[in-house]
Amino acid sequence: MKYSFKIFKSGVGTIWYYAELEDEKYYILNNFTDSYWTSTKVQEIIDGIEASKEKPKGEEYIWANEDVTVYSNKNGVLLIDMMSQRSGETDPEKLGLPLTHKELLTFLEDFKTFVAENS
């Protein structure tokens, strides 16, 4: 998975952090865009995913914002595109992105570093 991180500064001083993914398959990760990210908030998600690696279905770690929901358990990680769902998409293939723990944790560690360096 190839990606880069960007910031957008609004005219009122708000900083938006977002990811640009090279492969459209990973588009859902763009939904992590927000102006309220801190490295501590990203670390909380990392910790939740780490703690869920051995948890069975039904006891998964869940994190969400208004655009994406993350489910993590011993089977891996599933991201649900809430933006597409709100716009009427019903195809599970288009709404969900299954990832390994390692894939999402690597992305989040890189994102945390980017946020810390640009805060």
C-alpha positions in Angstrom: 0.0 0.0 0.0 1.5 3.3 -1.1 0.4 6.6 0.4 1.5 10.0 1.3 0.1 12.5 3.9 -0.9 16.0 3.3 -2.1 19.0 5.3 -4.6 21.7 4.3 -4.7 24.9 6.2 -8.0 26.7 6.1 -8.3 30.5 6.0 -9.2 30.5 9.7 -6.2 28.5 10.8 -7.7 25.1 11.0 -5.3 22.3 9.9 -6.7 19.3 8.2 -4.6 16.1 8.0 -5.4 13.6 5.3 -3.9 10.7 3.3 -3.6 10.3 -0.4 -3.6 6.6 -1.5 -2.1 5.6 -4.8 -4.3 2.5 -5.2 -8.0 3.1 -5.4 -8.6 -0.1 -3.5 -7.5 1.7 -0.3 -9.7 4.8 -0.9 -11.5 4.2 2.4 -8.3 5.3 4.2 -8.9 8.8 2.9 -11.8 9.0 5.3 -9.4 9.4 8.2 -9.2 13.1 7.1 -9.9 15.4 10.1 -8.8 18.6 11.6 -8.7 17.3 15.2 -6.0 14.7 14.9 -3.3 14.6 17.5 -0.6 11.9 17.8 -2.2 10.9 21.1 -5.6 10.2 19.3 -3.9 8.2 16.6 -2.0 6.2 19.3 -5.3 5.4 21.1 -6.5 3.7 17.9 -3.1 1.9 17.5 -3.4 0.6 21.1 -7.0 -0.5 20.5 -6.0 -2.5 17.4 -3.0 -4.0 19.2 -5.2 -5.1 22.1 -7.7 -6.7 19.8 -5.4 -9.0 17.9 -6.5 -12.0 20.0 -10.1 -11.0 20.6 -12.9 -13.1 19.1 -15.6 -11.9 16.9 -18.1 -10.1 19.1 -15.4 -8.6 21.3 -13.7 -6.6 18.6 -12.2 -3.2 19.0 -14.4 -0.5 17.3 -13.4 3.0 16.4 -15.4 5.4 14.2 -15.7 8.9 13.0 -18.5 10.1 10.8 -16.8 8.8 7.7 -15.2 5.5 8.6 -15.7 2.7 11.1 -12.9 0.3 12.0 -13.5 -3.2 13.4 -10.5 -5.2 14.7 -10.4 -8.7 16.1 -8.3 -11.8 15.8 -9.4 -12.2 12.2 -7.9 -8.9 11.1 -9.3 -5.4 10.5 -12.3 -4.3 8.5 -12.9 -0.7 7.5 -16.4 0.4 6.6 -16.9 3.4 4.3 -19.7 5.3 6.1 -19.7 8.2 3.6 -20.5 5.8 0.7 -23.1 4.1 2.9 -24.8 7.4 3.6 -24.9 8.2 -0.1 -26.8 5.0 -0.7 -24.1 2.4 -1.6 -25.1 -1.1 -0.5 -22.5 -3.3 -2.2 -20.3 -4.8 0.6 -17.4 -5.1 -1.8 -17.4 -1.3 -2.2 -18.2 -0.5 1.4 -15.7 -2.6 3.2 -11.9 -2.9 3.1 -10.4 -5.8 4.9 -6.7 -5.3 6.0 -4.3 -7.2 8.1 -3.4 -5.8 11.5 0.1 -5.0 10.2 -1.2 -3.1 7.2 -3.4 -0.7 9.2 -0.9 -0.4 12.1 1.9 0.6 9.7 -0.4 3.2 8.1 -1.4 4.5 11.5 2.2 4.7 12.8 3.2 6.6 9.8 0.2 8.9 10.1 0.9 9.5 13.8 4.5 10.5 12.9 3.2 12.9 10.3 0.6 14.5 12.7 3.3 14.9 15.4 5.7 16.5 13.0 3.1 18.9 11.7 1.3 19.9 14.8 
